[in-house]
Protein backbone atom coordinates (compact mmCIF):
# COMPACT_ATOMS: atom_id res chain seq x y z
CA UNK A 1 0.00 0.00 0.00
CA UNK A 2 1.06 3.57 -0.65
CA UNK A 3 2.82 5.13 2.38
CA UNK A 4 0.92 7.72 4.40
CA UNK A 5 2.45 11.19 4.25
CA UNK A 6 2.89 13.09 7.51
CA UNK A 7 3.76 16.77 8.01
CA UNK A 8 5.29 17.83 11.33
CA UNK A 9 4.71 21.40 12.54
CA UNK A 10 7.30 22.25 15.17
CA UNK A 11 10.67 20.54 15.64
CA UNK A 12 11.29 21.35 19.29
CA UNK A 13 11.61 18.77 22.07
CA UNK A 14 8.49 16.76 21.16
CA UNK A 15 8.70 17.36 17.41
CA UNK A 16 12.31 16.21 17.36
CA UNK A 17 11.45 13.15 19.44
CA UNK A 18 8.54 12.31 17.13
CA UNK A 19 10.72 12.53 14.01
CA UNK A 20 13.40 10.34 15.61
CA UNK A 21 10.96 7.66 16.75
CA UNK A 22 9.28 7.56 13.33
CA UNK A 23 12.68 7.11 11.65
CA UNK A 24 14.22 4.68 14.14
CA UNK A 25 11.20 2.40 14.43
CA UNK A 26 9.96 2.79 10.83
CA UNK A 27 9.92 -0.95 10.08
CA UNK A 28 8.16 -1.85 13.34
CA UNK A 29 5.64 0.97 12.85
CA UNK A 30 4.86 -0.16 9.29
CA UNK A 31 4.25 -3.71 10.57
CA UNK A 32 1.76 -2.36 13.08
CA UNK A 33 0.07 0.17 10.81
CA UNK A 34 -0.12 -2.04 7.72
CA UNK A 35 1.70 0.52 5.54
CA UNK A 36 4.68 2.85 5.66
CA UNK A 37 4.56 6.28 7.30
CA UNK A 38 6.77 8.93 5.70
CA UNK A 39 7.57 12.40 7.03
CA UNK A 40 6.96 14.41 3.85
CA UNK A 41 7.59 17.90 5.24
CA UNK A 42 8.66 19.66 8.45
CA UNK A 43 7.77 23.23 9.42
CA UNK A 44 10.27 24.74 11.82
CA UNK A 45 12.06 28.01 12.39
CA UNK A 46 15.04 26.30 13.99
CA UNK A 47 16.55 22.92 13.19
CA UNK A 48 16.86 20.58 16.16
CA UNK A 49 20.45 19.37 16.67
CA UNK A 50 19.07 16.13 18.15
CA UNK A 51 17.48 15.30 14.74
CA UNK A 52 19.19 14.20 11.57
CA UNK A 53 16.43 15.13 9.13
CA UNK A 54 18.55 14.33 6.06
CA UNK A 55 16.77 15.33 2.83
CA UNK A 56 13.33 15.76 4.42
CA UNK A 57 11.84 18.99 2.96
CA UNK A 58 11.58 21.83 5.50
CA UNK A 59 9.84 25.19 5.58
CA UNK A 60 9.59 28.03 8.08
CA UNK A 61 5.90 28.52 7.29
CA UNK A 62 3.54 26.06 9.02
CA UNK A 63 0.83 26.80 6.47
CA UNK A 64 3.02 25.29 3.74
CA UNK A 65 2.42 22.00 5.56
CA UNK A 66 -1.27 22.72 6.17
CA UNK A 67 -1.83 23.42 2.48
CA UNK A 68 0.45 20.71 1.07
CA UNK A 69 -1.84 18.47 -1.01
CA UNK A 70 0.48 15.48 -0.53
CA UNK A 71 0.14 15.43 3.24
CA UNK A 72 -2.50 13.19 4.84
CA UNK A 73 -1.81 13.87 8.55
CA UNK A 74 -0.72 17.17 10.10
CA UNK A 75 1.13 16.78 13.42
CA UNK A 76 0.79 19.99 15.47
CA UNK A 77 3.61 20.31 18.01
CA UNK A 78 3.88 24.10 18.20
CA UNK A 79 2.08 24.68 21.50
CA UNK A 80 0.02 27.67 22.62
CA UNK A 81 -3.49 28.70 21.63
CA UNK A 82 -3.33 31.00 18.64
CA UNK A 83 -1.09 29.80 15.79
CA UNK A 84 -1.68 26.20 16.82
CA UNK A 85 -5.45 26.66 16.54
CA UNK A 86 -5.10 28.20 13.07
CA UNK A 87 -2.92 25.26 11.98
CA UNK A 88 -5.36 22.66 13.31
CA UNK A 89 -8.47 24.34 11.91
CA UNK A 90 -6.71 24.93 8.58
CA UNK A 91 -5.69 21.27 8.35
CA UNK A 92 -9.26 20.15 9.12
CA UNK A 93 -10.68 22.55 6.51
CA UNK A 94 -8.30 20.96 3.98
CA UNK A 95 -9.62 17.50 4.86
CA UNK A 96 -6.45 16.41 6.68
CA UNK A 97 -6.31 14.41 9.87
CA UNK A 98 -4.62 15.99 12.88
CA UNK A 99 -2.42 14.66 15.68
CA UNK A 100 -1.55 17.07 18.50
CA UNK A 101 0.13 17.11 21.89
CA UNK A 102 -1.42 20.46 22.79
CA UNK A 103 -3.42 20.10 26.01
CA UNK A 104 -4.18 23.84 26.30
CA UNK A 105 -5.58 23.91 22.76
CA UNK A 106 -7.79 20.86 23.31
CA UNK A 107 -8.99 21.94 26.78
CA UNK A 108 -9.93 25.46 25.65
CA UNK A 109 -10.95 25.02 21.99
CA UNK A 110 -11.56 21.28 21.74
CA UNK A 111 -15.35 21.46 21.39
CA UNK A 112 -15.01 23.72 18.33
CA UNK A 113 -12.17 21.65 16.86
CA UNK A 114 -14.01 18.33 17.24
CA UNK A 115 -17.20 19.75 15.72
CA UNK A 116 -15.24 20.95 12.67
CA UNK A 117 -13.46 17.59 12.38
CA UNK A 118 -16.75 15.66 12.53
CA UNK A 119 -18.22 17.87 9.84
CA UNK A 120 -15.24 17.14 7.54
CA UNK A 121 -15.08 13.43 8.48
CA UNK A 122 -11.49 13.66 9.74
CA UNK A 123 -9.83 12.57 12.98
CA UNK A 124 -8.15 14.66 15.67
CA UNK A 125 -5.97 12.54 17.96
CA UNK A 126 -4.52 13.94 21.18
CA UNK A 127 -3.16 11.12 23.38
CA UNK A 128 0.06 13.06 24.04
CA UNK A 129 -1.86 16.02 25.46
CA UNK A 130 -2.29 14.30 28.84
CA UNK A 131 0.44 12.64 30.90
CA UNK A 132 3.06 12.37 28.16
CA UNK A 133 3.79 8.77 27.28
CA UNK A 134 1.10 7.22 29.52
CA UNK A 135 -1.73 5.92 27.27
CA UNK A 136 -4.41 7.21 29.63
CA UNK A 137 -6.77 8.58 26.97
CA UNK A 138 -6.80 5.27 25.11
CA UNK A 139 -7.37 3.44 28.41
CA UNK A 140 -10.31 5.68 29.36
CA UNK A 141 -11.81 5.88 25.89
CA UNK A 142 -11.47 2.24 24.88
CA UNK A 143 -10.12 -0.06 27.59
CA UNK A 144 -12.64 1.10 30.20
CA UNK A 145 -15.57 1.67 27.82
CA UNK A 146 -17.73 -0.88 29.69
CA UNK A 147 -17.58 1.15 32.91
CA UNK A 148 -19.41 4.02 34.43
CA UNK A 149 -16.40 6.00 35.59
CA UNK A 150 -16.86 7.18 39.17
CA UNK A 151 -13.73 9.30 39.59
CA UNK A 152 -10.35 10.14 38.15
CA UNK A 153 -7.45 11.41 40.27
CA UNK A 154 -4.03 12.19 38.90
CA UNK A 155 -0.58 13.59 39.44
CA UNK A 156 -0.46 15.17 35.99
CA UNK A 157 2.17 17.86 36.36
CA UNK A 158 5.71 16.61 36.83
CA UNK A 159 7.12 19.97 37.93
CA UNK A 160 4.77 20.25 40.90
CA UNK A 161 5.39 16.63 41.85
CA UNK A 162 9.16 17.14 41.72
CA UNK A 163 8.88 20.16 44.04
CA UNK A 164 6.71 18.33 46.61
CA UNK A 165 8.96 15.24 46.49
CA UNK A 166 12.05 17.34 47.25
CA UNK A 167 10.21 19.20 50.04
CA UNK A 168 9.28 15.87 51.64
CA UNK A 169 12.50 13.94 51.11
CA UNK A 170 15.01 16.71 51.86
CA UNK A 171 13.05 19.24 53.91
CA UNK A 172 13.69 21.98 51.33
CA UNK A 173 11.54 25.08 50.92
CA UNK A 174 9.20 25.59 47.99
CA UNK A 175 11.24 28.57 46.71
CA UNK A 176 14.52 26.62 46.86
CA UNK A 177 13.20 23.63 44.91
CA UNK A 178 11.42 25.81 42.36
CA UNK A 179 14.72 27.52 41.52
CA UNK A 180 16.32 24.11 40.94
CA UNK A 181 13.36 22.96 38.80
CA UNK A 182 13.84 26.04 36.62
CA UNK A 183 17.59 25.38 36.36
CA UNK A 184 16.91 21.76 35.32
CA UNK A 185 14.38 22.83 32.69
CA UNK A 186 11.42 21.23 34.52
CA UNK A 187 9.79 24.63 35.04
CA UNK A 188 9.60 27.71 32.84
CA UNK A 189 11.05 31.07 33.88
CA UNK A 190 7.38 31.96 34.56
CA UNK A 191 6.28 28.82 36.44
CA UNK A 192 2.66 29.91 36.98
CA UNK A 193 1.07 27.29 34.73
CA UNK A 194 2.87 24.49 36.58
CA UNK A 195 2.82 25.54 40.24
CA UNK A 196 -0.64 27.15 40.25
CA UNK A 197 -2.34 24.12 38.71
CA UNK A 198 -3.34 25.58 35.31
CA UNK A 199 -1.39 22.99 33.29
CA UNK A 200 -2.91 20.18 35.36
CA UNK A 201 -6.39 21.70 34.94
CA UNK A 202 -6.00 21.61 31.13
CA UNK A 203 -5.27 17.89 31.35
CA UNK A 204 -7.95 17.17 33.95
CA UNK A 205 -10.56 18.92 31.80
CA UNK A 206 -9.76 16.50 28.97
CA UNK A 207 -9.82 13.45 31.25
CA UNK A 208 -13.14 14.48 32.84
CA UNK A 209 -14.82 14.94 29.46
CA UNK A 210 -13.73 11.48 28.32
CA UNK A 211 -14.56 9.87 31.67
CA UNK A 212 -18.06 11.31 32.04
CA UNK A 213 -19.09 12.16 28.48
CA UNK A 214 -19.43 15.92 29.05
CA UNK A 215 -18.27 18.82 26.86
CA UNK A 216 -14.85 20.31 27.60
CA UNK A 217 -15.25 23.05 30.24
CA UNK A 218 -11.82 24.29 31.27
CA UNK A 219 -13.22 27.64 32.39
CA UNK A 220 -15.15 25.87 35.18
CA UNK A 221 -12.19 23.97 36.63
CA UNK A 222 -11.06 25.03 40.12
CA UNK A 223 -7.30 25.53 40.48
CA UNK A 224 -5.13 26.07 43.52
CA UNK A 225 -1.35 26.02 43.57
CA UNK A 226 1.33 24.68 45.89
CA UNK A 227 3.28 27.88 46.54
CA UNK A 228 1.81 28.37 50.05
CA UNK A 229 2.76 24.91 51.31
CA UNK A 230 5.54 24.76 53.86
CA UNK A 231 7.91 21.98 54.86
CA UNK A 232 6.02 21.98 58.19
CA UNK A 233 2.79 21.04 56.36
CA UNK A 234 4.60 18.23 54.58
CA UNK A 235 5.99 17.01 57.93
CA UNK A 236 2.63 17.22 59.77
CA UNK A 237 0.89 15.35 56.94
CA UNK A 238 3.46 12.55 57.37
CA UNK A 239 2.78 12.45 61.11
CA UNK A 240 -0.91 11.80 60.36
CA UNK A 241 0.00 9.04 57.87
CA UNK A 242 -0.54 11.12 54.71
CA UNK A 243 1.48 12.63 51.89
CA UNK A 244 0.76 15.87 50.07
CA UNK A 245 0.39 15.68 46.28
CA UNK A 246 -0.74 18.30 43.78
CA UNK A 247 -3.74 16.34 42.57
CA UNK A 248 -6.29 16.75 39.82
CA UNK A 249 -9.63 15.25 40.89
CA UNK A 250 -12.70 14.73 38.72
CA UNK A 251 -15.61 12.98 40.41
CA UNK A 252 -19.14 12.13 39.29
CA UNK A 253 -21.73 13.24 41.84
CA UNK A 254 -25.50 12.98 41.73
CA UNK A 255 -25.91 16.67 40.97
CA UNK A 256 -22.88 17.26 38.75
CA UNK A 257 -19.16 16.75 38.26
CA UNK A 258 -16.34 17.92 40.52
CA UNK A 259 -13.41 19.34 38.52
CA UNK A 260 -10.58 20.57 40.72
CA UNK A 261 -6.79 20.81 41.02
CA UNK A 262 -5.25 21.53 44.42
CA UNK A 263 -2.75 20.26 47.00
CA UNK A 264 -4.24 17.13 48.53
CA UNK A 265 -3.44 14.89 51.48
CA UNK A 266 -3.68 11.23 50.46
CA UNK A 267 -2.95 8.19 52.67
CA UNK A 268 0.73 7.21 52.51
CA UNK A 269 -0.16 3.61 51.54
CA UNK A 270 -2.00 4.59 48.34
CA UNK A 271 -0.11 3.90 45.13
CA UNK A 272 -0.43 7.55 44.07
CA UNK A 273 1.35 8.60 47.27
CA UNK A 274 4.60 6.92 46.20
CA UNK A 275 4.75 8.53 42.74
CA UNK A 276 7.79 10.77 43.10
CA UNK A 277 9.99 13.17 41.14
CA UNK A 278 8.80 14.27 37.71
CA UNK A 279 6.73 11.13 37.11
CA UNK A 280 2.99 11.22 36.42
CA UNK A 281 0.24 8.83 37.44
CA UNK A 282 -3.50 8.69 36.94
CA UNK A 283 -5.92 6.59 38.99
CA UNK A 284 -9.31 5.76 37.49
CA UNK A 285 -12.20 4.16 39.36
CA UNK A 286 -14.91 2.40 37.33
CA UNK A 287 -18.00 0.65 38.63
CA UNK A 288 -17.03 -2.68 37.04
CA UNK A 289 -13.23 -2.66 37.13
CA UNK A 290 -12.67 -0.89 40.46
CA UNK A 291 -9.52 1.22 40.75
CA UNK A 292 -6.80 1.12 38.08
CA UNK A 293 -3.48 3.00 37.99
CA UNK A 294 -1.51 4.31 35.00
CA UNK A 295 2.07 5.42 35.68
CA UNK A 296 4.96 6.74 33.62
CA UNK A 297 6.84 9.70 32.24
CA UNK A 298 4.60 12.71 31.83
CA UNK A 299 6.94 14.72 29.60
CA UNK A 300 10.18 14.52 27.66
CA UNK A 301 11.09 14.12 24.00
CA UNK A 302 10.60 10.41 23.44
CA UNK A 303 7.99 9.56 26.11
CA UNK A 304 5.70 12.18 24.56
CA UNK A 305 6.73 11.09 21.05
CA UNK A 306 5.63 7.57 22.01
CA UNK A 307 2.06 8.87 22.38
CA UNK A 308 2.23 11.10 19.27
CA UNK A 309 3.42 8.24 17.06
CA UNK A 310 0.82 5.87 18.55
CA UNK A 311 -1.83 8.39 17.50
CA UNK A 312 -0.37 8.57 13.98
CA UNK A 313 -0.55 4.76 13.77
CA UNK A 314 -4.16 4.79 15.00
CA UNK A 315 -5.10 7.36 12.36
CA UNK A 316 -3.37 5.35 9.62
CA UNK A 317 -5.19 2.16 10.68
CA UNK A 318 -8.59 3.85 10.43
CA UNK A 319 -8.04 6.11 7.41
CA UNK A 320 -10.54 4.19 5.33
CA UNK A 321 -13.01 3.52 8.14
CA UNK A 322 -16.42 5.12 7.96
CA UNK A 323 -16.30 8.19 10.26
CA UNK A 324 -19.34 6.90 12.16
CA UNK A 325 -17.42 3.75 13.11
CA UNK A 326 -14.37 5.47 14.59
CA UNK A 327 -13.78 5.94 18.31
CA UNK A 328 -15.46 9.28 19.19
CA UNK A 329 -13.12 12.12 20.17
CA UNK A 330 -14.51 12.32 23.71
CA UNK A 331 -15.34 8.59 23.98
CA UNK A 332 -19.10 9.16 23.75
CA UNK A 333 -21.01 9.86 20.55
CA UNK A 334 -21.05 13.62 19.95
CA UNK A 335 -24.86 13.80 20.08
CA UNK A 336 -24.92 11.81 23.33
CA UNK A 337 -22.78 14.07 25.53
CA UNK A 338 -24.33 14.81 28.91
CA UNK A 339 -25.31 18.26 30.21
CA UNK A 340 -24.25 17.23 33.74
CA UNK A 341 -22.97 20.54 35.19
CA UNK A 342 -19.51 21.18 36.62
CA UNK A 343 -19.99 21.95 40.30
CA UNK A 344 -18.70 25.05 42.02
CA UNK A 345 -15.88 24.35 44.49
CA UNK A 346 -18.28 25.42 47.27
CA UNK A 347 -20.41 22.38 46.43
CA UNK A 348 -17.48 19.98 46.74
CA UNK A 349 -17.49 17.62 49.71
CA UNK A 350 -14.15 16.52 51.12
CA UNK A 351 -12.20 16.17 54.36
CA UNK A 352 -9.73 18.86 55.45
CA UNK A 353 -6.32 19.38 57.00
CA UNK A 354 -6.19 22.67 58.93
CA UNK A 355 -3.11 24.32 60.46
CA UNK A 356 -3.70 27.22 62.86
CA UNK A 357 -1.18 29.43 64.65
CA UNK A 358 -2.66 29.88 68.13
CA UNK A 359 -1.63 32.13 71.03
CA UNK A 360 -0.49 30.06 73.98
CA UNK A 361 -3.57 30.57 76.14
CA UNK A 362 -5.82 28.10 77.95
CA UNK A 363 -9.07 27.11 76.29
CA UNK A 364 -8.02 27.74 72.68
CA UNK A 365 -8.59 24.14 71.62
CA UNK A 366 -12.04 24.18 73.18
CA UNK A 367 -12.99 27.31 71.23
CA UNK A 368 -11.72 25.78 67.98
CA UNK A 369 -13.65 22.55 68.61
CA UNK A 370 -16.83 24.51 69.47
CA UNK A 371 -16.72 26.57 66.26
CA UNK A 372 -16.33 23.42 64.17
CA UNK A 373 -19.00 21.39 65.98
CA UNK A 374 -21.53 24.22 65.76
CA UNK A 375 -21.21 23.97 61.98
CA UNK A 376 -21.53 20.19 61.94
CA UNK A 377 -17.82 19.59 61.31
CA UNK A 378 -16.34 16.59 63.14
CA UNK A 379 -12.66 16.43 64.06
CA UNK A 380 -10.94 13.16 63.17
CA UNK A 381 -7.47 13.90 64.61
CA UNK A 382 -5.82 16.81 66.36
CA UNK A 383 -2.21 17.67 67.15
CA UNK A 384 -0.86 20.57 69.22
CA UNK A 385 2.87 21.31 68.88
CA UNK A 386 3.87 23.19 72.07
CA UNK A 387 7.47 22.29 71.40
CA UNK A 388 7.41 24.28 68.16
CA UNK A 389 6.20 27.52 69.74
CA UNK A 390 7.47 30.60 67.90
CA UNK A 391 6.73 34.22 68.80
CA UNK A 392 4.32 32.94 71.43
CA UNK A 393 2.34 31.02 68.79
CA UNK A 394 1.68 27.28 68.91
CA UNK A 395 0.76 25.29 65.78
CA UNK A 396 -2.53 23.40 66.05
CA UNK A 397 -3.04 20.85 63.30
CA UNK A 398 -6.26 18.95 62.77
CA UNK A 399 -7.98 16.66 60.33
CA UNK A 400 -11.75 16.84 59.84
CA UNK A 401 -14.33 14.41 58.51
CA UNK A 402 -15.91 15.09 55.12
CA UNK A 403 -17.88 18.31 54.90
CA UNK A 404 -19.15 20.59 52.17
CA UNK A 405 -16.65 23.31 51.28
CA UNK A 406 -19.28 26.03 51.77
CA UNK A 407 -19.65 25.04 55.44
CA UNK A 408 -15.88 24.83 55.89
CA UNK A 409 -15.47 28.37 54.50
CA UNK A 410 -17.87 29.72 57.15
CA UNK A 411 -16.01 27.82 59.90
CA UNK A 412 -12.61 29.08 58.71
CA UNK A 413 -13.85 32.69 58.73
CA UNK A 414 -15.03 32.20 62.34
CA UNK A 415 -11.71 30.60 63.37
CA UNK A 416 -9.66 33.39 61.81
CA UNK A 417 -11.81 35.95 63.65
CA UNK A 418 -10.76 34.55 67.07
CA UNK A 419 -8.36 36.75 69.04
CA UNK A 420 -6.37 33.64 69.92
CA UNK A 421 -5.68 32.76 66.27
CA UNK A 422 -2.96 34.68 64.44
CA UNK A 423 -3.13 35.27 60.70
CA UNK A 424 -4.84 33.18 58.05
CA UNK A 425 -4.90 29.43 58.65
CA UNK A 426 -3.63 26.82 56.20
CA UNK A 427 -6.22 24.57 54.56
CA UNK A 428 -5.46 21.46 52.46
CA UNK A 429 -8.14 19.09 51.20
CA UNK A 430 -7.96 15.38 52.02
CA UNK A 431 -8.91 12.47 49.73
CA UNK A 432 -8.95 8.78 50.68
CA UNK A 433 -9.12 7.52 47.04
CA UNK A 434 -10.95 4.36 48.09
C-alpha positions in Angstrom: 0.0 0.0 0.0 1.1 3.6 -0.6 2.8 5.1 2.4 0.9 7.7 4.4 2.5 11.2 4.3 2.9 13.1 7.5 3.8 16.8 8.0 5.3 17.8 11.3 4.7 21.4 12.5 7.3 22.3 15.2 10.7 20.5 15.6 11.3 21.3 19.3 11.6 18.8 22.1 8.5 16.8 21.2 8.7 17.4 17.4 12.3 16.2 17.4 11.5 13.1 19.4 8.5 12.3 17.1 10.7 12.5 14.0 13.4 10.3 15.6 11.0 7.7 16.8 9.3 7.6 13.3 12.7 7.1 11.7 14.2 4.7 14.1 11.2 2.4 14.4 10.0 2.8 10.8 9.9 -1.0 10.1 8.2 -1.9 13.3 5.6 1.0 12.8 4.9 -0.2 9.3 4.2 -3.7 10.6 1.8 -2.4 13.1 0.1 0.2 10.8 -0.1 -2.0 7.7 1.7 0.5 5.5 4.7 2.9 5.7 4.6 6.3 7.3 6.8 8.9 5.7 7.6 12.4 7.0 7.0 14.4 3.8 7.6 17.9 5.2 8.7 19.7 8.4 7.8 23.2 9.4 10.3 24.7 11.8 12.1 28.0 12.4 15.0 26.3 14.0 16.6 22.9 13.2 16.9 20.6 16.2 20.5 19.4 16.7 19.1 16.1 18.2 17.5 15.3 14.7 19.2 14.2 11.6 16.4 15.1 9.1 18.5 14.3 6.1 16.8 15.3 2.8 13.3 15.8 4.4 11.8 19.0 3.0 11.6 21.8 5.5 9.8 25.2 5.6 9.6 28.0 8.1 5.9 28.5 7.3 3.5 26.1 9.0 0.8 26.8 6.5 3.0 25.3 3.7 2.4 22.0 5.6 -1.3 22.7 6.2 -1.8 23.4 2.5 0.5 20.7 1.1 -1.8 18.5 -1.0 0.5 15.5 -0.5 0.1 15.4 3.2 -2.5 13.2 4.8 -1.8 13.9 8.5 -0.7 17.2 10.1 1.1 16.8 13.4 0.8 20.0 15.5 3.6 20.3 18.0 3.9 24.1 18.2 2.1 24.7 21.5 0.0 27.7 22.6 -3.5 28.7 21.6 -3.3 31.0 18.6 -1.1 29.8 15.8 -1.7 26.2 16.8 -5.4 26.7 16.5 -5.1 28.2 13.1 -2.9 25.3 12.0 -5.4 22.7 13.3 -8.5 24.3 11.9 -6.7 24.9 8.6 -5.7 21.3 8.3 -9.3 20.2 9.1 -10.7 22.5 6.5 -8.3 21.0 4.0 -9.6 17.5 4.9 -6.5 16.4 6.7 -6.3 14.4 9.9 -4.6 16.0 12.9 -2.4 14.7 15.7 -1.6 17.1 18.5 0.1 17.1 21.9 -1.4 20.5 22.8 -3.4 20.1 26.0 -4.2 23.8 26.3 -5.6 23.9 22.8 -7.8 20.9 23.3 -9.0 21.9 26.8 -9.9 25.5 25.7 -10.9 25.0 22.0 -11.6 21.3 21.7 -15.3 21.5 21.4 -15.0 23.7 18.3 -12.2 21.7 16.9 -14.0 18.3 17.2 -17.2 19.7 15.7 -15.2 21.0 12.7 -13.5 17.6 12.4 -16.8 15.7 12.5 -18.2 17.9 9.8 -15.2 17.1 7.5 -15.1 13.4 8.5 -11.5 13.7 9.7 -9.8 12.6 13.0 -8.2 14.7 15.7 -6.0 12.5 18.0 -4.5 13.9 21.2 -3.2 11.1 23.4 0.1 13.1 24.0 -1.9 16.0 25.5 -2.3 14.3 28.8 0.4 12.6 30.9 3.1 12.4 28.2 3.8 8.8 27.3 1.1 7.2 29.5 -1.7 5.9 27.3 -4.4 7.2 29.6 -6.8 8.6 27.0 -6.8 5.3 25.1 -7.4 3.4 28.4 -10.3 5.7 29.4 -11.8 5.9 25.9 -11.5 2.2 24.9 -10.1 -0.1 27.6 -12.6 1.1 30.2 -15.6 1.7 27.8 -17.7 -0.9 29.7 -17.6 1.1 32.9 -19.4 4.0 34.4 -16.4 6.0 35.6 -16.9 7.2 39.2 -13.7 9.3 39.6 -10.3 10.1 38.1 -7.4 11.4 40.3 -4.0 12.2 38.9 -0.6 13.6 39.4 -0.5 15.2 36.0 2.2 17.9 36.4 5.7 16.6 36.8 7.1 20.0 37.9 4.8 20.2 40.9 5.4 16.6 41.9 9.2 17.1 41.7 8.9 20.2 44.0 6.7 18.3 46.6 9.0 15.2 46.5 12.0 17.3 47.2 10.2 19.2 50.0 9.3 15.9 51.6 12.5 13.9 51.1 15.0 16.7 51.9 13.1 19.2 53.9 13.7 22.0 51.3 11.5 25.1 50.9 9.2 25.6 48.0 11.2 28.6 46.7 14.5 26.6 46.9 13.2 23.6 44.9 11.4 25.8 42.4 14.7 27.5 41.5 16.3 24.1 40.9 13.4 23.0 38.8 13.8 26.0 36.6 17.6 25.4 36.4 16.9 21.8 35.3 14.4 22.8 32.7 11.4 21.2 34.5 9.8 24.6 35.0 9.6 27.7 32.8 11.1 31.1 33.9 7.4 32.0 34.6 6.3 28.8 36.4 2.7 29.9 37.0 1.1 27.3 34.7 2.9 24.5 36.6 2.8 25.5 40.2 -0.6 27.1 40.3 -2.3 24.1 38.7 -3.3 25.6 35.3 -1.4 23.0 33.3 -2.9 20.2 35.4 -6.4 21.7 34.9 -6.0 21.6 31.1 -5.3 17.9 31.4 -7.9 17.2 34.0 -10.6 18.9 31.8 -9.8 16.5 29.0 -9.8 13.4 31.2 -13.1 14.5 32.8 -14.8 14.9 29.5 -13.7 11.5 28.3 -14.6 9.9 31.7 -18.1 11.3 32.0 -19.1 12.2 28.5 -19.4 15.9 29.0 -18.3 18.8 26.9 -14.8 20.3 27.6 -15.2 23.0 30.2 -11.8 24.3 31.3 -13.2 27.6 32.4 -15.2 25.9 35.2 -12.2 24.0 36.6 -11.1 25.0 40.1 -7.3 25.5 40.5 -5.1 26.1 43.5 -1.4 26.0 43.6 1.3 24.7 45.9 3.3 27.9 46.5 1.8 28.4 50.1 2.8 24.9 51.3 5.5 24.8 53.9 7.9 22.0 54.9 6.0 22.0 58.2 2.8 21.0 56.4 4.6 18.2 54.6 6.0 17.0 57.9 2.6 17.2 59.8 0.9 15.4 56.9 3.5 12.6 57.4 2.8 12.4 61.1 -0.9 11.8 60.4 0.0 9.0 57.9 -0.5 11.1 54.7 1.5 12.6 51.9 0.8 15.9 50.1 0.4 15.7 46.3 -0.7 18.3 43.8 -3.7 16.3 42.6 -6.3 16.7 39.8 -9.6 15.3 40.9 -12.7 14.7 38.7 -15.6 13.0 40.4 -19.1 12.1 39.3 -21.7 13.2 41.8 -25.5 13.0 41.7 -25.9 16.7 41.0 -22.9 17.3 38.7 -19.2 16.8 38.3 -16.3 17.9 40.5 -13.4 19.3 38.5 -10.6 20.6 40.7 -6.8 20.8 41.0 -5.3 21.5 44.4 -2.8 20.3 47.0 -4.2 17.1 48.5 -3.4 14.9 51.5 -3.7 11.2 50.5 -2.9 8.2 52.7 0.7 7.2 52.5 -0.2 3.6 51.5 -2.0 4.6 48.3 -0.1 3.9 45.1 -0.4 7.6 44.1 1.3 8.6 47.3 4.6 6.9 46.2 4.7 8.5 42.7 7.8 10.8 43.1 10.0 13.2 41.1 8.8 14.3 37.7 6.7 11.1 37.1 3.0 11.2 36.4 0.2 8.8 37.4 -3.5 8.7 36.9 -5.9 6.6 39.0 -9.3 5.8 37.5 -12.2 4.2 39.4 -14.9 2.4 37.3 -18.0 0.6 38.6 -17.0 -2.7 37.0 -13.2 -2.7 37.1 -12.7 -0.9 40.5 -9.5 1.2 40.7 -6.8 1.1 38.1 -3.5 3.0 38.0 -1.5 4.3 35.0 2.1 5.4 35.7 5.0 6.7 33.6 6.8 9.7 32.2 4.6 12.7 31.8 6.9 14.7 29.6 10.2 14.5 27.7 11.1 14.1 24.0 10.6 10.4 23.4 8.0 9.6 26.1 5.7 12.2 24.6 6.7 11.1 21.1 5.6 7.6 22.0 2.1 8.9 22.4 2.2 11.1 19.3 3.4 8.2 17.1 0.8 5.9 18.5 -1.8 8.4 17.5 -0.4 8.6 14.0 -0.6 4.8 13.8 -4.2 4.8 15.0 -5.1 7.4 12.4 -3.4 5.3 9.6 -5.2 2.2 10.7 -8.6 3.8 10.4 -8.0 6.1 7.4 -10.5 4.2 5.3 -13.0 3.5 8.1 -16.4 5.1 8.0 -16.3 8.2 10.3 -19.3 6.9 12.2 -17.4 3.7 13.1 -14.4 5.5 14.6 -13.8 5.9 18.3 -15.5 9.3 19.2 -13.1 12.1 20.2 -14.5 12.3 23.7 -15.3 8.6 24.0 -19.1 9.2 23.8 -21.0 9.9 20.6 -21.0 13.6 19.9 -24.9 13.8 20.1 -24.9 11.8 23.3 -22.8 14.1 25.5 -24.3 14.8 28.9 -25.3 18.3 30.2 -24.2 17.2 33.7 -23.0 20.5 35.2 -19.5 21.2 36.6 -20.0 21.9 40.3 -18.7 25.0 42.0 -15.9 24.3 44.5 -18.3 25.4 47.3 -20.4 22.4 46.4 -17.5 20.0 46.7 -17.5 17.6 49.7 -14.1 16.5 51.1 -12.2 16.2 54.4 -9.7 18.9 55.5 -6.3 19.4 57.0 -6.2 22.7 58.9 -3.1 24.3 60.5 -3.7 27.2 62.9 -1.2 29.4 64.7 -2.7 29.9 68.1 -1.6 32.1 71.0 -0.5 30.1 74.0 -3.6 30.6 76.1 -5.8 28.1 78.0 -9.1 27.1 76.3 -8.0 27.7 72.7 -8.6 24.1 71.6 -12.0 24.2 73.2 -13.0 27.3 71.2 -11.7 25.8 68.0 -13.6 22.6 68.6 -16.8 24.5 69.5 -16.7 26.6 66.3 -16.3 23.4 64.2 -19.0 21.4 66.0 -21.5 24.2 65.8 -21.2 24.0 62.0 -21.5 20.2 61.9 -17.8 19.6 61.3 -16.3 16.6 63.1 -12.7 16.4 64.1 -10.9 13.2 63.2 -7.5 13.9 64.6 -5.8 16.8 66.4 -2.2 17.7 67.2 -0.9 20.6 69.2 2.9 21.3 68.9 3.9 23.2 72.1 7.5 22.3 71.4 7.4 24.3 68.2 6.2 27.5 69.7 7.5 30.6 67.9 6.7 34.2 68.8 4.3 32.9 71.4 2.3 31.0 68.8 1.7 27.3 68.9 0.8 25.3 65.8 -2.5 23.4 66.0 -3.0 20.8 63.3 -6.3 18.9 62.8 -8.0 16.7 60.3 -11.7 16.8 59.8 -14.3 14.4 58.5 -15.9 15.1 55.1 -17.9 18.3 54.9 -19.1 20.6 52.2 -16.6 23.3 51.3 -19.3 26.0 51.8 -19.6 25.0 55.4 -15.9 24.8 55.9 -15.5 28.4 54.5 -17.9 29.7 57.1 -16.0 27.8 59.9 -12.6 29.1 58.7 -13.8 32.7 58.7 -15.0 32.2 62.3 -11.7 30.6 63.4 -9.7 33.4 61.8 -11.8 35.9 63.7 -10.8 34.5 67.1 -8.4 36.7 69.0 -6.4 33.6 69.9 -5.7 32.8 66.3 -3.0 34.7 64.4 -3.1 35.3 60.7 -4.8 33.2 58.0 -4.9 29.4 58.6 -3.6 26.8 56.2 -6.2 24.6 54.6 -5.5 21.5 52.5 -8.1 19.1 51.2 -8.0 15.4 52.0 -8.9 12.5 49.7 -9.0 8.8 50.7 -9.1 7.5 47.0 -10.9 4.4 48.1 
